[in-house]
Amino acid sequence: MRRLLKPFWFLLALLFLVEAWLWDHLVPLIRWVVDAIPWRALKVRLAEAIDHLSPQATLVVFLIPAAIYFGLELIALWPLAYGRWLLALIVLGVAKVIGAAITAFAFDVTRDKLLQMNWFRRGYDTVIGWRDVAHRLADPHLRDIRAWLAELRPAARSRFARFVQRLRRRAQATVSK
């Protein structure tokens, strides 16, 4: 039974790491978008408003974008209901990116207040612990995959270079006729 569960846990760890990667990498992107658009005053006002809220009220502020995120993912069910799998996957991918970005931004603004609640801090520490376990589980395999891809790269480059050379010869032969 354990042998059968090993691939499941590995896949679950990879999915968790993808979510964590999106979370970690979208915060700077959202900061860049917020800085690019003149929303700085809005962000400052939002931070000031959150400073005056209790941690429980701050949780509501955080859950609003999370609910939007969930709603965006539900939109992917519409094309799925009509059998449009590719469109559903595209909508789900876009919803994941936008939703994770919105949630990451909201968490960035509300983190300090949310971590004042003991149950939230325990949950946050638990999720960070899961992320560490997922890294310990997946990183050795990911290193092996990266090393294997690095070995394939030179051969693929030389094959691609030979392919381009053949195309050039054919093009030159066609032009010279």
N, C-alpha and C positions, 0 to 999 in steps of 0.2 A: 504494500500500500504506500509506504513512504517513497518508494522508487517512482510510483505513478504521480505522487504529489510534487516531486522535485521540479519538473518542468512548469507546473502550475505556479509554484512559488517564484520561480525565476521570471516567468512572464509577468506576474503581479509586481515583482520588484522593478522590472523594466518599465512598466506602466507608471508606477509610482515615481520613478526617476525622471520620466518624461514630464510628468506634472510638476515635479520639483524644479526641473530645468526650466520649464516655461515660467514658473513663478520667479526663479532667480534672475532670469534674463529679461523678463518683460518689465521689471521695475525700472531699470535704467532707461528703457525705451519709452515708458510712460512719462518718466521725468523729462526726457528730451522733448516729447510731444507737448507736455504742459509748459515747458520753457519756451518752445517754439511758438506756441499760440499764446497770446497775451492773457493767460488765465492766472498769472502769478497772484494778482489781487484776490481772485476767487479762492485760490489755494490757501493764501494767508488767512482770509476770512473763515474758511472751513476749518483750518487748524485752530484759529482762535475760538470758534464756536465749540469745537470738540474739547478744548481746554476747560470750558465752563460746564461741560456735561459730566454726568456721573459715568462710571465705567459701564453700567448696565445700559444707559442711553446711548453710549458710544457703540455698544454691541448692535443696537438697532441700526445705527448709521452704517456700520460695517455690513450688516445683513442685507440692506437694500441693494447694493451692487451685486452681492452674492445671489440674490433672488433674480436679478436681471440676467446674470450669468446662467443660471439654471433655465430661465425662460428662453434664452438664446439657444441653448442646447435642445430644448423641446421643439424649437422651430424645425430642426432637422427631421423630425418625425413626419412632417407634411410631405416632402418629396418621397420619403420612404413609403408612405401609405399608397403612393401612386406608382411604386415600383422603380423609382429613379434612384438607384443605389449610388451612382457617382455624384449626382447633385446632393444627395443626403450627406455623403462623406465630405464634400466640399463645404456645405453649410455647417456641418459639425466641426470641421477643422477651423473655419473662420470664427465660429462661435467660441471654440476653445481658446483661440488666440485673443479675441476681443474680451471674452469673459475673464480669462486669466489676467489680462492686462488691467481691466477695471477692478477686479478683486485685489490684485497686487497693489495697485495705487491706493485703494481704500484701506488695505491693511497697513500700508506704509504710513498713512496719515493717522490711523487709529491704534497702531500697535502698542504704544506706551500705555494708553488708558486700558486697553483690553488685557494687557499682561498684569494689571493691578488686581484682576479677579483671580483668586487662587485656582478655581476649577479651569479657567481658560489657560492659565500658565501651565498647569499639569497637562492639559490637552496639547498645548503647543510643544511642550517638552517631549511628550509621547510621540507626536508626529515627527519631530526632529530626530528622535531616537529611531523611528521606523525608517526615516530617510538614510540614517547612518547604516542600519542593518541592510537596507536595500543596496547601498553602495558596496558593503562588504560582500554581499551575495553576487552582485552583477559585475563589479569591477574586474575581477580576474578573468571572467569570460569576455568582457568587452576589450580588455588588453590583448587577449588572444586573437580576437577578431580584428583589432587594429593592426596587430603584427602580421596577420595573414594577408590583410588588404595591402599593407606596405610591401609585402613580398610580391604581390600581384601587380602593383603599380608599374614597375619598370617594364614588365612584359607587356602590359596593356598599352603603355606609351609607345613601345617599339612597334607593336602591331598597328596602332593607330598611325604612327609615322609612316609605316610601309603602305598602309591603306591610302593615306594622303598622297604619297609618291605615285602610287598606281593611278589615282585619279588625275594627278597632274600630267602624267605621261599620256593618258587617254585624251585629256583635254588638248594637249599639245599636238597629238597625232590627229585629232579631229580638225584643229585649226590649220595644220600644215597641209591637209588634203586639198 
